[in-house]
Amino acid sequence: MEARNWIGIVIILFGVILQPIGWMYTQWVTIVSFVFIFIGVFIFATQKYIEKSEEAEFNSSGSSGPAMPGDVHGHSGWADGGRSESSDFGGGDGGGGD
């Protein structure tokens, strides 16, 4: 995780710790704790959004083809139409008949 995520988590925890203090003593501490929780969640969520948008930008870097090339060395047999050399039966002229 990045520093921004940790900062968001620390602010959220600080707001959560202030909650019972606000309930026991003064109303304004409760309001401040909700503000800290909101700011922490906002910081944490925007960092996740930034990471997601950077990942999407990286994945769509102008290449319209597949991400991984298919069969580079022709091992699947599709280059030969699915036939291998060992499946040549007879070796004739290719025509059927008598």
BALOBA-1460 file (C-alpha; in Angstrom, 3 decimals):
// residues 98
<rec num="1" residu="m" x="0.000" y="0.000" z="0.000"/>
<rec num="2" residu="e" x="1.089" y="3.515" z="-0.655"/>
<rec num="3" residu="a" x="1.564" y="6.310" z="1.858"/>
<rec num="4" residu="r" x="-1.738" y="7.886" z="0.864"/>
<rec num="5" residu="n" x="-3.601" y="4.709" z="1.828"/>
<rec num="6" residu="w" x="-1.880" y="4.624" z="5.215"/>
<rec num="7" residu="i" x="-2.696" y="8.282" z="5.830"/>
<rec num="8" residu="g" x="-6.350" y="7.596" z="5.045"/>
<rec num="9" residu="i" x="-6.437" y="4.629" z="7.411"/>
<rec num="10" residu="v" x="-4.791" y="6.614" z="10.221"/>
<rec num="11" residu="i" x="-7.316" y="9.445" z="9.814"/>
<rec num="12" residu="i" x="-10.202" y="6.946" z="9.859"/>
<rec num="13" residu="l" x="-8.847" y="5.312" z="13.025"/>
<rec num="14" residu="f" x="-8.396" y="8.710" z="14.679"/>
<rec num="15" residu="g" x="-12.018" y="9.535" z="13.902"/>
<rec num="16" residu="v" x="-13.179" y="6.188" z="15.268"/>
<rec num="17" residu="i" x="-11.182" y="6.706" z="18.472"/>
<rec num="18" residu="l" x="-12.776" y="10.139" z="18.921"/>
<rec num="19" residu="q" x="-16.314" y="8.707" z="18.628"/>
<rec num="20" residu="p" x="-16.707" y="7.434" z="22.236"/>
<rec num="21" residu="i" x="-15.039" y="10.547" z="23.624"/>
<rec num="22" residu="g" x="-17.575" y="12.672" z="21.795"/>
<rec num="23" residu="w" x="-20.463" y="10.556" z="23.031"/>
<rec num="24" residu="m" x="-19.291" y="10.776" z="26.639"/>
<rec num="25" residu="y" x="-18.268" y="14.429" z="26.905"/>
<rec num="26" residu="t" x="-19.064" y="16.949" z="24.175"/>
<rec num="27" residu="q" x="-21.110" y="17.026" z="21.006"/>
<rec num="28" residu="w" x="-18.537" y="18.875" z="18.898"/>
<rec num="29" residu="v" x="-15.971" y="16.052" z="19.285"/>
<rec num="30" residu="t" x="-18.519" y="13.669" z="17.768"/>
<rec num="31" residu="i" x="-18.959" y="15.999" z="14.818"/>
<rec num="32" residu="v" x="-15.176" y="16.328" z="14.425"/>
<rec num="33" residu="s" x="-14.815" y="12.537" z="14.539"/>
<rec num="34" residu="f" x="-17.374" y="12.137" z="11.740"/>
<rec num="35" residu="v" x="-15.452" y="14.721" z="9.711"/>
<rec num="36" residu="f" x="-12.204" y="12.782" z="10.254"/>
<rec num="37" residu="i" x="-13.870" y="9.517" z="9.243"/>
<rec num="38" residu="f" x="-15.304" y="11.130" z="6.095"/>
<rec num="39" residu="i" x="-11.942" y="12.678" z="5.132"/>
<rec num="40" residu="g" x="-10.110" y="9.386" z="5.759"/>
<rec num="41" residu="v" x="-12.556" y="7.399" z="3.642"/>
<rec num="42" residu="f" x="-12.333" y="10.044" z="0.910"/>
<rec num="43" residu="i" x="-8.516" y="9.894" z="0.868"/>
<rec num="44" residu="f" x="-8.510" y="6.088" z="0.884"/>
<rec num="45" residu="a" x="-11.170" y="5.805" z="-1.846"/>
<rec num="46" residu="t" x="-9.569" y="8.381" z="-4.141"/>
<rec num="47" residu="q" x="-6.257" y="6.525" z="-3.950"/>
<rec num="48" residu="k" x="-8.012" y="3.315" z="-5.013"/>
<rec num="49" residu="y" x="-9.711" y="5.239" z="-7.841"/>
<rec num="50" residu="i" x="-6.365" y="6.692" z="-8.976"/>
<rec num="51" residu="e" x="-4.776" y="3.227" z="-9.009"/>
<rec num="52" residu="k" x="-7.698" y="1.795" z="-10.960"/>
<rec num="53" residu="s" x="-7.606" y="4.578" z="-13.573"/>
<rec num="54" residu="e" x="-3.824" y="4.242" z="-13.970"/>
<rec num="55" residu="e" x="-4.208" y="0.503" z="-14.456"/>
<rec num="56" residu="a" x="-6.928" y="1.037" z="-17.055"/>
<rec num="57" residu="e" x="-4.756" y="3.611" z="-18.824"/>
<rec num="58" residu="f" x="-1.806" y="1.212" z="-18.829"/>
<rec num="59" residu="n" x="-3.900" y="-1.654" z="-20.203"/>
<rec num="60" residu="s" x="-5.350" y="0.449" z="-23.031"/>
<rec num="61" residu="s" x="-2.043" y="1.820" z="-24.279"/>
<rec num="62" residu="g" x="-3.020" y="1.962" z="-27.940"/>
<rec num="63" residu="s" x="-2.732" y="-1.728" z="-28.697"/>
<rec num="64" residu="s" x="-5.908" y="-3.072" z="-30.216"/>
<rec num="65" residu="g" x="-4.603" y="-6.636" z="-30.520"/>
<rec num="66" residu="p" x="-4.640" y="-9.336" z="-27.884"/>
<rec num="67" residu="a" x="-2.646" y="-8.735" z="-24.722"/>
<rec num="68" residu="m" x="-0.702" y="-11.985" z="-25.184"/>
<rec num="69" residu="p" x="0.171" y="-13.324" z="-28.602"/>
<rec num="70" residu="g" x="-1.417" y="-16.619" z="-29.445"/>
<rec num="71" residu="d" x="0.735" y="-19.444" z="-30.769"/>
<rec num="72" residu="v" x="4.024" y="-17.773" z="-31.641"/>
<rec num="73" residu="h" x="5.957" y="-20.907" z="-32.573"/>
<rec num="74" residu="g" x="3.132" y="-22.856" z="-34.229"/>
<rec num="75" residu="h" x="2.923" y="-25.580" z="-31.570"/>
<rec num="76" residu="s" x="-0.856" y="-25.847" z="-31.592"/>
<rec num="77" residu="g" x="-1.058" y="-27.115" z="-35.157"/>
<rec num="78" residu="w" x="-3.322" y="-24.338" z="-36.372"/>
<rec num="79" residu="a" x="-0.670" y="-23.089" z="-38.773"/>
<rec num="80" residu="d" x="-0.959" y="-26.366" z="-40.699"/>
<rec num="81" residu="g" x="-4.731" y="-26.510" z="-40.527"/>
<rec num="82" residu="g" x="-4.568" y="-28.912" z="-37.601"/>
<rec num="83" residu="r" x="-2.612" y="-31.554" z="-39.533"/>
<rec num="84" residu="s" x="0.851" y="-32.705" z="-38.696"/>
<rec num="85" residu="e" x="3.385" y="-34.249" z="-41.080"/>
<rec num="86" residu="s" x="2.922" y="-37.671" z="-39.500"/>
<rec num="87" residu="s" x="-0.732" y="-37.733" z="-40.555"/>
<rec num="88" residu="d" x="0.177" y="-38.008" z="-44.253"/>
<rec num="89" residu="f" x="-1.247" y="-41.370" z="-45.261"/>
<rec num="90" residu="g" x="-0.058" y="-42.931" z="-48.468"/>
<rec num="91" residu="g" x="1.672" y="-39.943" z="-49.996"/>
<rec num="92" residu="g" x="-0.254" y="-40.293" z="-53.266"/>
<rec num="93" residu="d" x="-1.360" y="-37.566" z="-55.582"/>
<rec num="94" residu="g" x="-4.076" y="-36.475" z="-53.192"/>
<rec num="95" residu="g" x="-6.907" y="-37.647" z="-55.353"/>
<rec num="96" residu="g" x="-9.241" y="-40.413" z="-54.409"/>
<rec num="97" residu="g" x="-10.340" y="-43.241" z="-56.568"/>
<rec num="98" residu="d" x="-9.193" y="-46.382" z="-58.169"/>
